[in-house]
Amino acid sequence: MSVCRVRSLSLVGVDALPVEVEVDVGAGLPGFSIVGLPDAAVQEARERVKVAISNSGYKFPTKKVIVNLAPASLRKEGPAFDLPIALAVLAASGTIPEEGLKDIGVVGELSLDGGLRGVRGALSMAEGARREGLGALILPEQNAPEAAAIAGPDVYGVRSLKEAVGLVAGESTVSLVETPPDGEEGLAEAQADDFSDVAGQRYAKRALEVTAAGGHNLLMYVPNATHS
C-alpha cells in the first residue's frame, strides 16, 4: 500500500491539536502537493522536505506524491510538519517501515542539509500527545527537555532526519529524555515561554499581565464564540 499515516500536532494558541499526516505515493506525473488548509510555511515544506531527504542520503520518489493534513477544516501553520511529512514520504515509498511510526507523535522543522531546527510550543505538544494517548514523541533535540518536563509520552530528541529515520527503523541508539524529578523545574521553565506562543491578541495579553501583576480578578467575554 502506498498510503502512509503519521501522527503529528498543530499549535493553535497554547493548545496542540492532533493532526494526521497522510501521504500517498502513486502513479502519475512526478509532483509534490500538500492539501488540508496549509499556510505558506507549510506549503514551503515541499522544497525543504525534498532537499532534506536527498541531502540525507535517501531518494525522493519520482512519482506523484500527495500529502493530506487531516482534519482539513483545521488551518495548519508553521514548519513543524516538515519532519512528519518527510518520514511519511519515506515510509510510503518503502524506505522505512510504517510499523515504526505507530502510536508516535512527530514534529520538527527541517533544514536543507537534513538537520532539525527547534519548534514552538514543545510543552503543549507533549501535553497534546499525552491527551491523544500517544506512546512516544519525536521532536528536535533542543525541544526535548521542555517536552519531557511533564509526565507523558516517551520523549526522543533527534538532531537530523537521518537520526529520526534510524530511530523509527530501530537502528539508532537515541536516548530517551528523562522527566525531571516531579517535573517541577522543567515545567516552570517551559511555562515561562508559553505566553509568547499566542499569536496576536495584544490587548488581551496586556490585560492578563496587568491582572496577574496586581492580583486582580478577571472576567473574559468573547462575543459570537462557539460553545461546545
C-alpha positions as CSV (number, residue, x, y, z in Angstrom):
1,M,0.0,0.0,0.0
2,S,1.4,3.4,-1.0
3,V,-0.5,5.4,1.7
4,C,1.2,6.1,5.0
5,R,-0.1,7.9,8.0
6,V,2.0,9.7,10.7
7,R,0.6,11.4,13.8
8,S,1.5,15.0,14.5
9,L,0.3,18.1,16.3
10,S,-0.6,21.6,15.3
11,L,-0.2,24.5,17.7
12,V,-3.3,26.7,18.0
13,G,-2.6,29.4,20.6
14,V,-1.2,27.5,23.5
15,D,-3.0,24.2,22.7
16,A,-1.7,21.4,20.5
17,L,-4.4,19.8,18.4
18,P,-4.0,16.4,16.7
19,V,-3.2,16.2,13.0
20,E,-2.8,13.1,10.9
21,V,-0.2,13.4,8.0
22,E,-1.4,11.2,5.2
23,V,1.0,10.6,2.3
24,D,0.1,8.8,-1.0
25,V,2.8,7.9,-3.4
26,G,1.2,6.8,-6.6
27,A,1.3,6.6,-10.4
28,G,1.2,9.7,-12.4
29,L,3.4,12.6,-13.5
30,P,6.0,13.4,-10.8
31,G,4.8,16.1,-8.4
32,F,4.5,17.0,-4.8
33,S,1.4,18.7,-3.4
34,I,0.1,19.4,0.1
35,V,-3.6,19.8,0.9
36,G,-5.5,20.2,4.1
37,L,-5.7,24.0,4.6
38,P,-1.9,24.6,4.9
39,D,-0.4,28.1,5.3
40,A,2.5,29.4,3.3
41,A,5.1,28.0,5.7
42,V,3.5,24.5,5.4
43,Q,3.4,24.8,1.6
44,E,7.1,25.6,1.5
45,A,7.7,22.3,3.3
46,R,7.7,20.7,-0.2
47,E,11.1,22.2,-1.1
48,R,12.6,21.7,2.4
49,V,11.5,18.1,2.5
50,K,12.6,17.2,-1.0
51,V,16.1,18.7,-0.5
52,A,16.5,17.4,3.1
53,I,15.6,13.8,2.0
54,S,18.1,14.0,-0.8
55,N,20.9,15.5,1.3
56,S,20.4,12.9,4.0
57,G,21.2,10.1,1.5
58,Y,17.7,9.0,0.7
59,K,15.8,9.0,-2.6
60,F,12.7,11.1,-3.0
61,P,10.2,9.1,-5.0
62,T,9.9,10.1,-8.7
63,K,6.1,9.6,-8.6
64,K,3.0,11.7,-7.7
65,V,3.2,12.5,-4.0
66,I,0.2,13.9,-2.3
67,V,0.2,15.0,1.4
68,N,-3.1,15.5,3.2
69,L,-3.1,17.1,6.6
70,A,-6.3,16.0,8.4
71,P,-8.6,17.3,9.6
72,A,-8.9,19.6,6.6
73,S,-11.1,22.1,8.5
74,L,-8.2,23.0,10.8
75,R,-5.7,25.6,9.5
76,K,-2.2,24.3,9.7
77,E,0.5,26.8,10.4
78,G,4.3,26.8,10.7
79,P,7.2,24.5,9.7
80,A,6.7,21.8,12.4
81,F,5.2,19.4,9.8
82,D,8.4,19.1,7.9
83,L,9.7,16.0,9.8
84,P,6.4,14.1,9.9
85,I,5.9,14.7,6.2
86,A,9.5,13.5,5.4
87,L,9.1,10.4,7.5
88,A,5.7,9.6,5.9
89,V,7.1,10.0,2.4
90,L,9.9,7.7,3.2
91,A,7.5,5.1,4.7
92,A,5.1,5.4,1.8
93,S,7.9,4.7,-0.6
94,G,9.2,1.7,1.3
95,T,12.4,3.2,2.7
96,I,11.4,2.8,6.3
97,P,8.8,0.5,8.0
98,E,5.5,2.1,8.7
99,E,5.1,0.0,11.8
100,G,7.9,2.0,13.4
101,L,5.7,5.1,13.3
102,K,2.7,3.5,15.0
103,D,1.4,5.5,18.1
104,I,4.2,8.0,17.8
105,G,3.8,11.8,17.5
106,V,6.3,13.6,15.3
107,V,7.1,17.3,15.0
108,G,10.1,19.3,13.7
109,E,11.4,21.8,11.2
110,L,14.0,20.6,8.6
111,S,16.9,22.5,7.3
112,L,18.2,21.8,3.8
113,D,21.1,19.6,5.0
114,G,18.7,17.3,6.8
115,G,19.3,18.9,10.3
116,L,16.5,19.8,12.6
117,R,15.5,23.2,14.0
118,G,13.5,23.8,17.1
119,V,9.8,24.4,17.1
120,R,7.4,26.5,19.2
121,G,5.2,25.0,22.0
122,A,7.1,21.8,22.8
123,L,5.4,21.6,26.2
124,S,2.0,21.9,24.6
125,M,3.0,19.3,22.0
126,A,3.8,16.9,24.8
127,E,0.6,17.6,26.6
128,G,-1.3,17.1,23.3
129,A,0.5,13.8,22.7
130,R,-0.4,12.6,26.2
131,R,-4.1,13.6,25.7
132,E,-4.2,11.7,22.4
133,G,-2.7,8.6,24.1
134,L,0.5,8.5,22.0
135,G,3.3,6.4,23.4
136,A,6.2,8.5,22.2
137,L,7.0,11.9,20.8
138,I,9.9,12.6,18.4
139,L,11.0,16.2,18.1
140,P,14.2,18.3,17.7
141,E,16.8,17.7,20.3
142,Q,16.7,21.3,21.6
143,N,13.0,20.9,22.4
144,A,13.3,17.6,24.2
145,P,14.0,18.8,27.7
146,E,10.9,21.1,27.6
147,A,8.7,18.3,26.3
148,A,9.9,15.9,28.9
149,A,9.1,18.4,31.7
150,I,5.7,16.7,32.2
151,A,4.9,13.1,32.8
152,G,3.6,12.0,29.4
153,P,4.8,10.0,26.4
154,D,8.4,8.9,26.0
155,V,10.3,11.8,24.5
156,Y,13.1,11.4,22.0
157,G,15.2,14.4,20.8
158,V,16.8,14.0,17.4
159,R,19.3,16.2,15.6
160,S,18.6,15.2,12.0
161,L,16.3,13.4,9.6
162,K,18.8,10.6,9.4
163,E,18.8,10.2,13.1
164,A,14.9,10.2,13.1
165,V,14.9,7.5,10.4
166,G,17.3,5.4,12.4
167,L,15.1,5.7,15.5
168,V,12.0,4.7,13.6
169,A,13.7,1.8,11.8
170,G,15.1,0.5,15.1
171,E,18.7,1.1,14.0
172,S,19.5,4.2,16.2
173,T,20.5,4.5,19.8
174,V,18.8,7.8,20.5
175,S,18.4,8.0,24.3
176,L,15.1,8.6,26.0
177,V,14.9,12.0,27.6
178,E,14.2,11.6,31.3
179,T,11.5,13.6,33.0
180,P,12.9,15.9,35.8
181,P,12.0,14.9,39.4
182,D,8.4,15.8,39.9
183,G,8.6,17.7,36.6
184,E,8.7,20.9,38.6
185,E,11.9,22.6,37.5
186,G,11.5,21.9,33.8
187,L,7.8,22.7,33.9
188,A,8.3,26.1,35.5
189,E,11.0,27.0,32.9
190,A,8.9,25.8,30.0
191,Q,5.7,27.5,31.2
192,A,7.6,30.9,31.2
193,D,7.7,30.7,27.4
194,D,4.1,29.6,26.8
195,F,2.6,33.1,26.7
196,S,4.7,34.2,23.8
197,D,3.2,31.3,21.7
198,V,-0.1,33.2,21.5
199,A,-0.3,34.9,18.1
200,G,-1.7,38.4,18.2
201,Q,-4.2,39.3,20.9
202,R,-2.1,42.1,22.2
203,Y,-4.7,43.8,24.3
204,A,-5.9,40.5,25.8
205,K,-2.4,39.6,26.8
206,R,-1.7,43.0,28.3
207,A,-4.9,42.7,30.3
208,L,-3.8,39.4,31.7
209,E,-0.4,40.7,32.6
210,V,-1.9,43.6,34.5
211,T,-4.3,41.3,36.2
212,A,-1.6,38.9,37.3
213,A,0.7,41.7,38.4
214,G,-2.0,43.3,40.6
215,G,-3.6,40.1,41.8
216,H,-7.0,41.2,40.5
217,N,-10.0,39.2,39.4
218,L,-10.7,38.9,35.7
219,L,-13.8,38.1,33.6
220,M,-13.2,37.3,29.9
221,Y,-16.0,37.5,27.4
222,V,-15.8,36.6,23.8
223,P,-18.7,37.7,21.6
224,N,-20.0,35.3,19.0
225,A,-17.9,32.5,20.3
226,T,-18.9,28.9,19.5
227,H,-19.5,26.8,22.7
228,S,-19.3,23.1,22.6
